[in-house]
């Protein structure tokens, strides 16, 4: 028996055919996984591919013709950390006259924002859209809007949906749903 052990030790490691096939399969899987990670590394962790000047120039924003430079009160600046993001104005309530479609409402995209705003005023109870703007540039506001229908006097829970588009290429950025109450008088 000892002679046999010595004989095997002198011949080196012996692998069965099944073990050899399994080892080769594991090695091939590791190589394939490494290649897949290598190919996708920049996509997952790298910088976004920079846009060419042609791609940047291709974006033509559809600006709202009713938007004008905002001359009202500016939104106070917060800390530098907060100021780096998108500023969203609050609208706890919006007061409009009863039974009129043409109403005065100030919808503001604060100065310094890195994006355009689009405003959509929606009744919460029915999900009916009363108004949708085109793009509003930073530092501009829409002061008068035309509702899709007039409303009788009352209070209406509503949402002002603010969607955003990058100033550079129009790509979507973070938006907000601002809860409000339409005070129709």
N, C-alpha and C positions, 0 to 999 in steps of 0.2 A: 504494500500500500504506500509506504514511504517512497519507494522507487517511482511510483506513478506520479506523486506530488512533485517530486523533483523534475520529472520529465515535463510536466505541464508548466512549471515555473521557468524552465529553460526555453520553452517555446514562446513565451510572452503571453499576452492577453488573447483569449479566444472569445469571439462573439458569435452568437447564433445568428442565423440569417434574419430572423424576426427583429432582433435587437438592432442589427445593422440597418435594416429598412426604416425602423422607427427613428433612429438617430439621424439618418439622412433626411427624413421628412421634417423633423424638428429644425434642423439646420436650414432647410429650404424655406420653412415658414418664417424663421427669424430673419432671413435675408429679405423675403418678400415684405415683411412688416417694416423693416428698416427702409426699404425703397419707398414704400407708401408714406411713411412719416417724412422722409426726405423730400418727396415731391410736394407734400402738402404743408411743410413747415412754415413757409412764408405766408401761405393762405391763413393758417391758424394763428400764428404768433407774430408774423412780420408786419411791416408797414403796409398800408393800403397802397395799391399801385397809384402813383401820382397821375393826375389827369393831365392830358396834353393841353396846350393852349387852344387847340382846335375844339377839344371836348368842352372846355370851359366856356368858350365863345358860343358854342352851339346852344346853350341854355338861354332862352329868351323868356323872361318872366311875363306872365299875363297879369299886369298890374290893374288894380281896381281904379277905374277912372274917377271915382268919388273920393278917393283917399287924398288927403291934403296934409301939409306939414302941421304937426301938433303944436299949438301955441298955449295949451293949457298947462296945468300943474304937472311937473315931472314926477315920476315915481322915485321916491328917495332911494339912493344907493345904499346897499347893505355892505357887508364886509367884502374884501376883494375876492375871497373864496366863493361867496354866493354870487357876486357880480359876474363871475366867469361864465355862468350858465345863461339860460334863456329866461328873461324876465316876463312873467305872466301877470297882467293886471287882474285885480279882483273885481267882481261885480256882484256884491251881496244882493242888490236889487236894481232893476231897471224900470224907470217910470216912463210910461208912454200914454198918449191920449186915447180915449176909447173911440171905437168906430172909425179909425183912420188907418190907412195903409202907409202913408208917408209920415214917418216919425223921426224925431231928433234923438239920436243915440250916439254916444261917442265910443267907438271901438278902436282901441289904441294898440299899436305895436310899439313898445317903448324903444327909445333911442338907444343905440349900442347893441341891440340884439344881433346875433349872427345869422338871422333868418327872416324870411317873409312870414307873415301870418295870413291864414284864411279863417274867417269867422263863419260859424253856422249856428243860428239860433233855433233851438228845437224845444217844442213843448214836451215836458216829461211824461205827462199822462197819456198822450196819443202818439208820441214820437214823430209828430208832424214838424217838418222844417218850415219855419216862418221866413228865414232869410239866409242866404249864402253869399258871401263876398268873393271877390277875386283876391289876388295877392296884395297885401299891404306891406310896404317897405318899413324898416325900422325908422322911428321918429315921425311916422305918419299915422293918421287916424281917419276913420270914416265918421262923419258927424250926422249924416242923414241917410236913412235906409228906407227901402220900400218893402213892406211885409207882403207875404203871399196872400194874406187875408187880414181884414181888420178884426179886432177882438172887442167884445162888449166889456164894460167895466167889471173889474174883479181882480183877484190875485191868481196868477198862473205859475206853478213851479216849472222852471225851464233849465236847460243846459246850454251854455255857450261853448260849443266845441271849437277849440283853437287848434288847427293843424299848422305845421311849419314846413318850410322848404328852405334849404341852404341857399345863401346868397350867391355862392360860387357856382353850384351846378344843379340846384333845384331838388336835390335829394331830400327825402323825408328826415326830419329830426324829431326830437321829443315834442309832443303837443300836450294839451290839457283839456279836460272837461271841467268847466267852471260852473258850479251849481249856483243858480240865481232864482229870483222871483220876479216875474213881470207884474208890475203894479200898474194896472190899466185903469185910468181915471177919466 
